[in-house]
Amino acid sequence: NAGVTQTPKFQVLKTGQSMTLQCAQDMNHNSMYWYRQDPGMGLRLIYYSASEGTTDKGEVPNGYNVSRLNKREFSLRLESAAPSQTSVYFCASSHGGVGNGELFFGEGSRLTVL
Amino acid sequence: QQQVKQSPQSLIVQKGGISIINCAYENTAFDYFPWYQQFPGKGPALLIAIRPDVSEKKEGRFTISFNKSAKQFSLHIMDSQPGDSATYFCAASPNSGGSNYKLTFGKGTLLTVNP
């Protein structure tokens, strides 16, 4: 049981380049999330998808787009990467519903923008 | 606006000691308060969580204390072990009653337990 799988694990980009971070979960969860983690800043929500077919902005959505491709997959796209987007990105999923708020995280994707 | 304030930023404890991490929140709509543990190179993982209908929850060596009137909650790690060395995040979310929990995280506490 893989849980939440993110690809790639590491990526180096030049300013202005684009890329897509992929995330897939095999737990039949309804909700999926993208967070970024920066030193001293904790985890900040970029976008989330409450259910298949819906996406909403989180705390720091500027410079990013997302696609909920199906129930399993939720991708994060950087159209024109900037050095400020250097970060570790985490995808997470949750079953959702009242009384069940546990998020399951992937192992992260470390992105460096030069 | 930082909705969940966590302290301290770092903590060093001797093996067998008690580790205490504190969090305070502002949004009175928050009603779910989890703690996540993160080891280097890994994603965060749920450690323990509490809802405001109880003032304390204990799971093994880990205890959450919750003070609704003060809008504060804390994590206590009893008999701290070197294997507990990790970054700990408190978080909070409103219960949307639906299928998503938008967690707001604190900035994290790096705990080091010396042998």
Contacts between the chains, C-beta under 8 A, distances in Angstrom:
chain1	res1	chain2	res2	distance
A	4	B	43	7.5
A	30	B	99	4.5
A	30	B	100	7.7
A	31	B	99	5.5
A	31	B	100	4.3
A	31	B	101	7.3
A	35	B	105	8.0
A	40	B	9	7.4
A	40	B	107	6.1
A	40	B	108	7.9
A	41	B	107	6.2
A	42	B	6	7.6
A	42	B	89	6.2
A	42	B	105	4.4
A	42	B	106	5.7
A	42	B	107	4.1
A	42	B	108	5.2
A	43	B	44	7.0
A	43	B	89	6.6
A	43	B	103	7.9
A	43	B	105	4.3
A	44	B	105	7.4
A	45	B	102	6.5
A	45	B	103	7.3
A	45	B	104	7.7
A	48	B	100	6.2
A	48	B	102	6.5
A	50	B	98	6.5
A	50	B	99	5.2
A	50	B	100	3.9
A	51	B	99	5.5
A	51	B	100	7.9
A	58	B	102	7.1
A	59	B	104	7.7
A	90	B	43	5.4
A	90	B	44	7.4
A	92	B	43	7.5
A	94	B	100	7.1
A	94	B	101	6.0
A	96	B	98	6.9
A	96	B	99	3.3
A	96	B	100	5.6
A	96	B	101	7.1
A	97	B	98	7.8
A	97	B	99	6.0
A	98	B	95	6.8
A	98	B	97	5.8
A	101	B	32	5.1
A	101	B	34	6.8
A	101	B	49	7.0
A	101	B	93	6.5
A	101	B	95	7.7
A	101	B	101	3.9
A	101	B	103	7.7
A	102	B	34	7.4
A	102	B	46	4.8
A	102	B	49	7.5
A	103	B	36	7.9
A	103	B	44	7.8
A	103	B	46	7.0
A	103	B	101	7.1
A	103	B	103	6.5
A	105	B	43	3.1
A	105	B	44	5.2
A	105	B	45	6.9
A	106	B	43	5.4
A	107	B	41	7.2
A	107	B	42	5.8
A	107	B	43	5.2
A	108	B	41	7.7
A	108	B	42	7.6
A	108	B	43	5.7
